[in-house]
Amino acid sequence: MEWKRLVQFALQGSSDLEQYAILLVRVSIGLFFAISGANKLFVTGGTKPVYDTLVKAKVPFPRQTAYFVAGVEFLGGSLVTVGFLSSPACVALSIDMIVATLTSAVSTLPKGLSSLNWLDDFLYLPEVLYVLFFIWLICSSPGRFSVDYWLAGKFAACC
């Protein structure tokens, strides 16, 4: 029977499916950021919530920073979606999310929590999860179904 394969799958997963998992996560998170950035850039008043958050956090040059953040999200998300320059795009989006976490998201956590409950709430923040996904994508590569993979193959063949 296939018990051995079933147990092995339950304990170790399947590397045969890894490329599809990378594709699913990369495209999903890339589209999320591309759409979010596009809404901020191309929809009237889209940068207003970002601007208000930046003013509240006392970030210098809030109007310019709001457009910069929206641009990073749109361009970075678009690049991650197609898997082109994925690692630099993931780094830029990680920085964006780390700054968002420190300037805004952490302030939403309840005060007076025990260390363990604070950590629980902190790890529940979407921004933290996005950073973890970006770290995973940097370490795993954008996968076989990406422009980066295709370009790396062309570069290896010619040089």
C-alpha positions in Angstrom: 0.0 0.0 0.0 1.0 3.7 -0.3 1.3 4.1 3.5 4.9 4.9 3.3 4.4 7.7 0.8 1.4 9.0 2.8 3.5 9.1 6.0 6.4 10.7 4.2 4.1 13.4 2.7 2.5 14.1 6.1 6.0 14.5 7.7 7.9 16.2 4.9 5.4 17.6 2.4 6.2 17.2 -1.3 9.0 19.0 -3.1 7.1 18.1 -6.4 4.5 20.7 -5.4 6.9 23.3 -4.1 7.1 25.3 -7.4 3.3 25.6 -7.5 3.3 26.8 -3.9 5.9 29.4 -4.7 3.9 30.5 -7.7 0.6 30.8 -5.7 2.2 32.8 -2.9 4.3 35.0 -5.3 1.4 35.9 -7.6 -1.1 36.4 -4.8 1.0 38.7 -2.7 2.3 40.4 -5.8 -1.2 41.1 -7.0 -2.2 42.3 -3.6 0.5 44.9 -3.5 0.2 45.9 -7.1 -3.5 46.5 -6.8 -3.1 48.3 -3.4 -0.4 50.6 -4.9 -2.5 51.2 -8.0 -5.5 52.2 -5.9 -3.3 54.6 -4.0 -1.7 56.1 -7.1 -4.5 56.1 -9.7 -7.7 56.5 -7.7 -8.7 60.0 -6.6 -7.8 60.5 -2.9 -6.1 57.1 -2.8 -3.0 58.4 -1.0 -5.0 60.3 1.6 -5.2 57.5 4.1 -1.4 56.9 3.7 -0.8 60.6 4.0 -2.9 60.9 7.2 -1.1 57.9 8.7 2.3 59.4 7.9 1.3 62.8 9.4 0.1 61.1 12.5 3.4 59.2 12.7 5.3 62.5 12.2 7.1 61.1 9.1 8.9 63.9 7.3 7.6 64.9 3.8 4.3 63.0 4.2 2.9 63.9 0.8 6.0 62.8 -1.1 6.4 59.7 1.1 2.8 58.7 0.5 3.4 58.7 -3.3 6.7 57.0 -2.8 5.1 54.2 -0.7 2.3 53.8 -3.2 4.9 53.6 -6.1 6.9 51.0 -4.2 3.8 48.9 -3.6 2.6 49.2 -7.3 6.0 48.6 -8.9 7.3 46.1 -6.4 4.0 44.1 -6.4 4.0 44.1 -10.2 7.5 42.8 -10.4 6.8 40.1 -7.8 3.7 39.0 -9.6 5.6 38.2 -12.8 8.7 37.1 -11.0 11.1 39.8 -12.5 13.7 41.2 -10.2 11.9 39.4 -7.5 14.5 39.6 -4.7 15.0 43.3 -4.9 11.3 43.9 -5.2 10.8 41.7 -2.1 13.4 43.6 -0.2 11.8 47.0 -1.1 8.3 45.7 -0.1 9.8 44.2 3.1 11.2 47.6 4.1 7.9 49.2 3.3 6.1 46.7 5.6 8.7 47.0 8.4 8.2 50.8 8.3 4.4 50.4 8.2 4.7 48.1 11.2 6.8 50.4 13.2 5.0 53.6 12.4 1.4 52.4 12.4 0.6 48.8 13.1 2.4 48.4 16.4 0.5 51.4 17.8 -2.8 49.4 17.3 -1.7 46.7 19.7 -3.5 46.8 23.1 -1.4 48.3 25.9 -0.6 46.3 29.0 -0.3 42.9 27.5 2.0 40.3 28.8 5.1 39.6 26.6 3.6 36.4 25.3 0.2 38.0 24.4 2.0 41.0 22.9 4.1 38.7 20.7 0.9 36.8 19.8 -0.8 40.0 18.7 2.3 41.3 16.9 2.7 38.1 14.9 -1.0 38.4 13.9 -0.4 41.7 12.2 -0.7 41.3 8.4 2.4 43.4 7.8 4.5 40.9 9.8 3.1 38.0 7.8 3.9 39.9 4.5 7.5 40.4 5.6 7.8 36.6 6.4 6.5 35.8 2.9 8.9 38.2 1.3 11.8 36.6 3.3 10.6 33.2 2.1 10.4 34.3 -1.5 13.9 35.8 -1.3 15.3 32.6 0.1 13.4 30.1 -2.1 13.8 32.1 -5.3 10.8 33.2 -7.4 10.4 29.7 -8.7 10.4 27.9 -12.0 7.4 29.9 -13.3 9.0 33.3 -13.3 10.8 35.7 -15.6 13.9 35.6 -13.3 14.1 31.8 -13.7 13.9 32.1 -17.5 16.5 34.9 -17.6 18.9 33.0 -15.3 18.6 30.1 -17.8 19.4 32.3 -20.7 22.3 34.0 -18.8 23.8 30.6 -17.9 23.5 29.3 -21.5 25.3 32.3 -23.0 28.1 32.9 -20.5 
